[in-house]
Amino acid sequence: MLESRQRLLESGAYKPVADAIVHAAEHVADGSVPRGADSREHPLRIVDLGCGTGQYAQRLAARFPDAALLVADRSPDAVRMSLRAIPAASGVVLDLWRPLPIRDAIADLAINVFAPRNPVEFARIVRPGGRLIVVVPTPEHLVELRRLGLVLDVPAGKSERVRTQLEPAGFRLADDSTVEYGISADAETRALLVGMGPSAHHRAEAPQLPAGDELAVTVSVEVLSFDRV
């Protein structure tokens, strides 16, 4: 899964998603989201909760080169890949479902991209006035592959459930944007799209298109920005 994800992301197929994450993060760095009285005493502090291969964290590190960056994932291989991509970062192996070995109110910004969420622990580590960016797929995400039986369904109302989970824990929705576009997916790209996600563990004898054919595939996600109140 990690190898497929790395190859797919390095191809630029999800670049607009990464661009949207960086844009949402700029509201913290530019002062639109206040960083508190001690902001001059420490760099911008970013935590990637469910870092995967580190591609999104790498984009944030490039945009904010002075930031202190922590990458976190349940997979030791994922953390190692992320640290190879961002040598200046720190890394920790953890289970997002359990109490996180991260200090209270330490993050100015946390991102959670296609990963599990732990609202209470996220609220504990993001400082008051900080921001949490969550990226979730919409029902239209990879819909063409779903019609072919190649990937799992995306439950309807996923973003609403994210809000319902996070708001009682102390987060207020500040911005909600949809990133949607099409990519031309040949057989190799389709294999990477299927192999990078949970569908790789669930598909049995899924139908395959002829190797030479290309398929227009929809990428559709919501980028939800929450302020820690």
C-alpha positions in Angstrom: 0.0 0.0 0.0 2.8 2.4 0.9 4.7 1.8 -2.3 1.6 2.2 -4.4 0.7 5.4 -2.5 4.2 6.8 -3.0 4.3 6.2 -6.7 0.8 7.6 -7.2 1.5 10.8 -5.2 4.9 11.3 -6.8 3.2 11.2 -10.2 1.3 14.4 -9.3 -2.1 12.8 -9.5 -3.1 14.3 -6.1 -1.3 17.6 -6.4 -4.4 19.7 -6.2 -5.3 18.0 -2.9 -1.8 18.8 -1.6 -2.2 22.4 -2.8 -5.5 22.8 -0.9 -3.9 21.5 2.3 -1.0 24.0 2.0 -3.5 26.8 1.3 -5.6 25.9 4.3 -2.4 25.8 6.4 -1.3 29.3 5.3 -4.1 30.7 7.5 -2.2 29.6 10.5 1.2 30.8 9.3 0.0 34.2 8.1 -1.7 35.1 11.3 -5.3 34.7 10.2 -5.5 32.1 12.9 -3.8 33.6 16.0 -0.8 31.6 17.3 -0.8 32.9 20.8 1.4 35.2 22.9 4.4 32.8 22.7 4.4 32.5 18.9 7.6 34.4 18.6 9.4 32.0 20.9 9.0 28.9 18.8 8.6 28.0 15.2 5.3 27.0 13.7 4.6 23.5 15.0 2.9 21.0 12.7 1.8 17.4 13.4 0.8 15.0 10.6 -1.5 12.5 12.2 -1.5 9.5 9.8 1.5 10.6 7.7 1.6 7.7 5.3 4.6 8.2 2.9 5.0 11.8 4.1 4.1 13.5 0.8 1.7 16.0 2.3 4.0 16.7 5.2 6.8 17.2 2.7 4.8 19.9 0.9 4.2 21.7 4.2 7.9 21.5 5.1 8.7 23.0 1.7 6.2 25.8 2.2 7.2 26.5 5.9 10.9 25.6 6.0 11.3 26.9 9.6 8.5 24.9 11.0 9.0 22.1 13.5 7.3 19.0 12.0 6.3 15.8 13.6 5.1 12.8 11.5 3.1 10.1 13.1 1.7 6.8 11.9 0.8 3.3 13.1 3.2 1.9 10.5 6.9 2.0 11.3 7.6 1.7 7.6 5.4 4.8 6.9 7.3 6.8 9.6 10.6 5.7 8.1 9.5 6.7 4.6 8.3 10.1 5.8 11.6 10.8 7.7 13.6 9.9 4.6 11.5 12.4 2.6 11.8 15.1 5.4 15.1 14.5 7.2 14.6 17.5 9.5 11.3 16.2 10.9 10.7 14.1 14.0 8.8 10.9 13.9 6.7 8.7 16.2 5.0 5.3 15.7 1.6 5.4 17.4 -2.0 4.1 17.2 -4.4 7.0 16.4 -7.2 5.2 18.2 -5.3 5.2 21.6 -3.9 8.0 23.8 -1.2 9.7 21.8 2.3 10.1 23.2 2.3 13.8 22.3 2.4 16.7 24.7 -0.7 18.8 25.5 -1.5 21.8 23.3 1.8 21.4 21.3 0.5 21.8 17.8 -0.3 25.0 16.0 -1.5 22.9 13.1 -2.4 19.3 12.7 -3.4 17.5 9.5 -5.3 14.2 9.2 -5.5 13.0 5.5 -7.5 9.9 4.7 -6.7 8.6 8.2 -8.6 7.6 11.4 -9.6 10.4 13.8 -9.4 10.5 17.6 -11.3 13.7 18.5 -10.5 13.9 22.2 -6.8 13.3 21.7 -6.7 15.6 18.7 -8.3 18.4 20.8 -5.7 17.7 23.6 -2.6 18.1 21.4 -3.8 21.1 19.2 -3.5 24.2 21.2 -6.5 26.6 21.7 -6.6 28.8 18.7 -4.7 26.2 16.6 -6.1 24.5 13.5 -6.9 20.9 12.4 -7.2 20.1 8.7 -9.0 16.9 7.9 -9.3 15.5 4.3 -12.0 13.0 3.5 -13.3 11.5 0.2 -16.7 12.4 -1.1 -19.0 9.8 -2.6 -17.8 10.8 -6.0 -14.2 10.0 -5.2 -12.9 7.3 -7.6 -16.5 6.6 -8.5 -15.6 5.1 -11.9 -13.4 2.5 -10.2 -16.1 1.7 -7.7 -18.6 1.0 -10.5 -16.1 -1.6 -11.8 -15.9 -3.2 -8.4 -12.3 -2.1 -7.9 -12.6 0.0 -4.8 -14.8 0.2 -1.7 -17.7 2.5 -1.4 -17.4 5.9 0.4 -20.3 6.2 2.9 -22.6 9.1 2.2 -22.4 12.0 4.7 -18.8 11.3 5.7 -17.9 14.9 6.2 -21.0 15.5 8.3 -20.0 12.6 10.6 -16.5 14.2 10.9 -18.1 17.4 12.1 -20.3 15.6 14.5 -17.2 13.8 15.9 -15.0 16.8 16.2 -17.3 19.7 17.3 -18.2 18.2 20.8 -14.4 17.7 21.4 -13.7 21.4 21.0 -13.3 22.1 17.3 -15.3 24.6 15.3 -15.6 24.3 11.5 -13.8 27.3 9.9 -13.8 26.3 6.3 -15.0 23.5 4.0 -13.9 23.3 0.4 -14.3 20.6 -2.2 -11.4 19.6 -4.5 -12.7 17.7 -7.5 -11.1 17.0 -10.8 -10.5 14.2 -13.3 -7.4 12.3 -14.1 -6.7 10.0 -17.1 -5.8 6.6 -15.6 -4.1 4.0 -17.6 -3.8 0.4 -16.3 -0.8 1.2 -14.1 -2.4 4.3 -12.6 -5.6 2.3 -11.9 -3.5 -0.4 -10.1 -1.9 2.3 -8.0 -5.2 3.9 -7.1 -6.6 0.5 -6.0 -3.4 -0.7 -4.3 -2.8 2.5 -2.2 -6.0 2.2 -0.2 -8.0 -0.3 1.9 -9.5 -1.8 -1.2 -6.2 -3.7 -1.7 -7.1 -5.9 1.2 -10.8 -6.4 0.3 -11.0 -7.0 -3.5 -11.3 -10.6 -4.7 -11.7 -11.2 -8.4 -12.3 -7.6 -9.4 -12.9 -7.0 -13.1 -9.9 -5.4 -15.0 -9.9 -3.2 -18.0 -7.7 -4.1 -21.0 -4.2 -2.9 -20.3 -4.1 -0.4 -23.1 -7.3 1.4 -22.3 -7.4 4.7 -20.3 -10.2 5.6 -18.0 -11.3 9.1 -16.8 -11.3 8.9 -13.0 -12.7 11.5 -10.6 -10.7 12.6 -7.6 -13.1 14.3 -5.2 -12.3 15.2 -1.5 -13.4 17.6 1.1 -10.8 19.7 2.9 -12.3 20.6 6.3 -10.5 23.2 8.5 -11.4 23.3 12.2 -10.3 25.9 14.7 -9.5 24.6 18.2 -11.7 26.7 20.5 
